[in-house]
């Protein structure tokens, strides 16, 4: 399973468990800025990224826009592994 598929699947899991939101998640769908993911949900996704991909983020560099879509999350992962 690709990183994109893993991220999308995990985001869908968080939405379902925390919001009872079962709508599909497209790679360009707004998640944070639209309010689908709360700040606590973002922390949950970040924890997943840290555990699954050894992703590290300086809290001072956090930007909601970077977590707004599956595409932007995957882009961050790719930049860190490049």
C-alpha positions in Angstrom: 0.0 0.0 0.0 1.4 3.4 -0.9 1.9 6.2 1.5 -0.9 8.1 -0.1 -3.3 5.2 0.4 -2.2 4.8 4.0 -2.7 8.5 4.8 -6.1 8.5 3.1 -7.2 5.4 4.9 -6.1 6.7 8.3 -7.8 10.1 7.8 -11.0 8.3 6.9 -10.6 6.2 10.0 -10.2 9.3 12.2 -13.2 11.0 10.6 -15.4 7.9 11.1 -14.3 7.3 14.7 -14.2 10.9 15.9 -16.9 12.6 13.8 -19.1 9.8 12.5 -18.1 11.2 9.1 -18.3 8.4 6.6 -18.1 10.6 3.5 -15.2 9.6 1.1 -12.0 11.6 1.3 -10.6 12.8 -2.0 -6.9 13.6 -2.2 -7.6 17.4 -2.7 -10.6 17.6 -0.3 -10.1 20.2 2.5 -9.9 18.6 5.9 -8.7 21.1 8.4 -9.7 24.5 6.9 -13.2 23.1 6.2 -13.5 21.9 9.7 -13.7 18.1 9.0 -10.6 17.6 11.1 -10.3 19.4 14.5 -7.0 20.3 16.0 -7.1 17.1 18.1 -7.7 15.1 15.0 -4.7 16.7 13.4 -2.6 15.6 16.4 -3.9 12.1 15.9 -2.9 12.1 12.2 0.5 13.6 13.1 1.1 10.8 15.7 0.2 8.3 13.0 2.7 9.9 10.6 5.4 9.8 13.3 4.9 6.1 14.0 4.3 4.9 10.5 6.7 6.9 8.5 9.2 8.2 11.2 7.9 11.7 10.3 9.2 14.6 12.4 7.8 18.1 12.6 9.1 21.0 14.6 6.0 22.4 16.4 7.2 25.9 15.4 6.8 24.9 11.7 3.3 23.6 12.0 0.9 25.1 9.5 -2.8 24.0 9.2 -2.6 24.3 5.4 0.1 21.6 5.4 -2.5 19.2 6.9 -5.5 20.4 4.9 -5.5 17.7 2.2 -4.2 14.2 1.7 -2.0 15.6 -1.1 -0.4 18.2 1.1 0.3 15.6 3.8 1.9 13.2 1.3 3.9 16.2 -0.1 5.4 16.8 3.4 6.3 13.1 3.8 8.0 13.1 0.4 10.0 16.2 1.1 11.2 14.7 4.4 12.3 11.5 2.7 14.0 13.2 -0.2 
